[in-house]
Amino acid sequence: LSYSDITEHSFLGEFDLLHHSCTDIHELDWTKPAHCEATVKYFKLCHAHKEITQLNVEVHQLRTAIHDKAAQMTTVITELLVLDPPLAHELQWQWKAHEAVNA
């Protein structure tokens, strides 16, 4: 019995149900570390696909929010040009710097 044999089967001790089992499960496919690792990688891949789908939704929401904010700021700056030109110019200068980040 080698150290690698012990470590390969150590994860089976994590299942309380197996302590009370009468069946010898050490030779079943799902107990082999390679199968276990493949299963873990499969579920990580499934989660990554779900996360990509969610991020695709969030990207569209972010683009819409950026577009809406730009439209709102343009309207506010246009109105301020009549009411308070110095404030409008300052806001316009600040908005151009902000807009450069969004580009």
C-alpha positions as CSV (number, residue, x, y, z in Angstrom):
1,L,0.0,0.0,0.0
2,S,1.6,3.3,-1.1
3,Y,0.9,6.9,-0.1
4,S,-0.6,7.6,-3.6
5,D,-3.1,4.7,-3.0
6,I,-4.1,6.2,0.3
7,T,-4.5,9.7,-1.1
8,E,-6.4,8.4,-4.2
9,H,-9.1,6.8,-1.9
10,S,-9.0,9.4,0.9
11,F,-11.8,11.5,-0.7
12,L,-14.2,8.5,-0.2
13,G,-13.9,8.9,3.5
14,E,-15.8,12.2,3.2
15,F,-19.0,10.4,2.4
16,D,-20.7,9.3,5.7
17,L,-23.1,7.1,3.7
18,L,-20.2,4.9,2.6
19,H,-19.2,4.1,6.2
20,H,-22.4,2.1,6.6
21,S,-22.4,0.4,3.2
22,C,-21.8,-3.3,2.9
23,T,-20.8,-3.1,-0.7
24,D,-17.2,-2.8,-1.8
25,I,-17.2,0.4,-3.8
26,H,-13.4,0.8,-4.3
27,E,-13.5,-0.6,-7.8
28,L,-16.5,1.4,-9.1
29,D,-15.8,4.0,-11.8
30,W,-17.0,7.0,-9.8
31,T,-14.5,6.2,-7.0
32,K,-11.5,6.6,-9.2
33,P,-9.8,10.0,-8.8
34,A,-9.6,10.6,-12.6
35,H,-13.4,10.2,-12.8
36,C,-13.9,12.4,-9.8
37,E,-11.7,15.1,-11.2
38,A,-13.4,14.9,-14.6
39,T,-16.8,15.3,-12.9
40,V,-15.6,18.4,-10.9
41,K,-14.2,19.9,-14.1
42,Y,-17.4,19.2,-16.0
43,F,-19.5,21.0,-13.3
44,K,-17.1,23.9,-13.3
45,L,-17.5,24.1,-17.1
46,C,-21.3,24.0,-16.7
47,H,-21.0,26.9,-14.2
48,A,-18.7,28.8,-16.5
49,H,-21.3,28.5,-19.3
50,K,-24.0,29.8,-17.0
51,E,-21.8,32.7,-15.9
52,I,-21.0,33.6,-19.5
53,T,-24.7,33.7,-20.3
54,Q,-25.3,36.0,-17.3
55,L,-22.4,38.2,-18.3
56,N,-23.8,38.6,-21.8
57,V,-27.1,39.9,-20.2
58,E,-25.2,42.2,-18.0
59,V,-23.1,43.6,-20.9
60,H,-26.3,44.6,-22.7
61,Q,-27.7,46.2,-19.5
62,L,-24.4,48.1,-19.0
63,R,-24.4,49.4,-22.6
64,T,-28.0,50.5,-22.2
65,A,-27.2,52.3,-19.0
66,I,-24.2,54.1,-20.6
67,H,-26.4,55.1,-23.5
68,D,-29.2,56.4,-21.3
69,K,-26.7,58.3,-19.1
70,A,-25.2,60.0,-22.2
71,A,-28.6,61.0,-23.5
72,Q,-29.5,62.4,-20.0
73,M,-26.3,64.3,-19.7
74,T,-26.6,65.8,-23.2
75,T,-30.1,67.0,-22.3
76,V,-29.0,68.5,-19.0
77,I,-26.0,70.3,-20.5
78,T,-28.2,71.7,-23.3
79,E,-30.7,73.1,-20.8
80,L,-27.9,74.5,-18.6
81,L,-26.3,76.3,-21.6
82,V,-29.3,78.6,-21.5
83,L,-29.8,78.8,-17.7
84,D,-26.2,78.8,-16.4
85,P,-23.5,78.7,-19.1
86,P,-20.5,78.5,-16.7
87,L,-22.0,75.5,-14.9
88,A,-22.9,74.0,-18.3
89,H,-19.3,74.3,-19.6
90,E,-17.9,72.8,-16.4
91,L,-20.3,69.9,-16.5
92,Q,-19.6,69.5,-20.2
93,W,-15.8,69.3,-19.4
94,Q,-16.4,66.8,-16.6
95,W,-18.7,64.7,-18.8
96,K,-16.2,64.5,-21.7
97,A,-13.6,63.0,-19.3
98,H,-16.2,60.6,-18.0
99,E,-17.4,59.7,-21.5
100,A,-13.8,59.0,-22.6
101,V,-13.7,56.2,-20.1
102,N,-16.9,54.7,-21.5
103,A,-15.7,54.8,-25.1
